[in-house]
Amino acid sequence: MPPKKTTPAAKKNKVGPPTFKPTDEQRLRIEQGAAIGIPQEDMAKLLGIDAKTLRKHFREELDNGSTKANMVVGGALFNKAKGGDTSALIFWAKTRMGWKETNTTEHTGKEGGPIVMWGGRIGKDISG
């Protein structure tokens, strides 16, 4: 049996929600929301659509928003570090270069000698 042909009149009588068509302003708002970490469900509510519809129509904005924000903030940090901002330099060195601050504490006995533990009348050298 051949498939049914759909007539233009039949398409007009389609039941269901209207087709969603995003505007340029909505695209910008969603990209900004993704950039600052707003949950997709919350952004969808603001537009009055389901989260699945949001992901379908705003895939690029959702995928690229946080990357673009990281580029802007990273660029600002980089520029501050290049300008000599000490905090920015330290942050950059620790996060990007793997530098870390280390503290060491060394314990010694009398006059730099081994530590001696006293138990009763007999002294015990625990230095190894």
N, C-alpha and C positions, 0 to 999 in steps of 0.2 A: 504494500500500500504506500503510495507516494506521500511525502510530508505535506502538511497543510500549508497553504500559502497565506501569508499575513497581508491583509489589506491595510492601506493607510488609515482607514476608519477604525480598524481593530487596534492599531497602535495608539490612537488617541484615547481609547477607553481603558488603557492599561491601569490596573489597580496597584497602589503602592505609593511610597513617598516620591516627590519630584526628584529629578536628577540633580545632584549637587554640583555646582560650578563655582570653584573658588575665584575670588577676586585677587588682584595684585596686593591690595591692602591686607587681606587675610593671609596671603603667602608671607608677607613681611612680618606680621604679628606672630605667626607660627614659627618662623625661623628665629625670631627674637626669643620666643618662649623656650624653644629647644636650646638656644644658646645659654640661657640662665638656668636650665634644668627643670622647667615646669613639667609635671607629669602629662603624658599624652591624653589621659582620660580627662584631666582638667581643661586642657586646651580644647578638646572636642566639645565639652559642655558649653564653653564660651561661644562656640560657633553653632551650638544646637544640633550637633551631629554625633554619630556613634564613633568610638575610637577606631574602629575598623575603617570607616569612611575617611577619617582623618589620615590614617596611614596610606590609604589608597590614593588620595588626592594631593597629599603633602609629603610624599616620600623623600624628595630631594631636600626640602626645607628641614625635615626632621633629621636626616642623615648629616647635613652639612652645618646646621646651626651651631652646635657646640664646637666644631672644628674652627669655624670662623671666629667665634668668641675667643677660643684659646690662642688663635693667631694674633688677635688684637691685644689681648692682655700680655701674651708672651713678648710681643713687639715692644710694648710699653716698658715691661721689665728689662728687656735687653737694652733699650735706649737709656733707662735710668742707670743700669750697670755701666754702660759705656761712658756715661757722664760722670762716673765716679761715686755714685750713691753707695755708701758702704753696706747698708742693709741689702740692697739689690745684689751687690757683688757677692756677699756671703751666701745669700739664698741661692744664687746661680751656681756658685761653687759646690754647695752641698747637694743640690738637686740634680744638676746637670753634669757635674764633674766627679761626683761621688766622694767629695771631701767630707770629713767629719771631724768633730772635736773629740779628743780622747783625753781622759784623765787616768793617771796611774798612781796608785798609792803603794808605797813600799814600807813594810814594817820591819824594824830591826830591834835587836836587843841593845844592851848597854854599850855605848860607844861604837855603834854600828855592827856589833857582833850578832851572833845568833840569838834567837829568842829562847829563853830558858824558862820552863814551867816548873813551879815548885809544888810538889805534892808531899806534904808531911816534911820529913827531914831530908829527903833525897831529891836533888835537882835532876831534871831530865832535859836533854838537848833535843828539840824537835826540828832542828834545821835540816835534818836528813842525813 
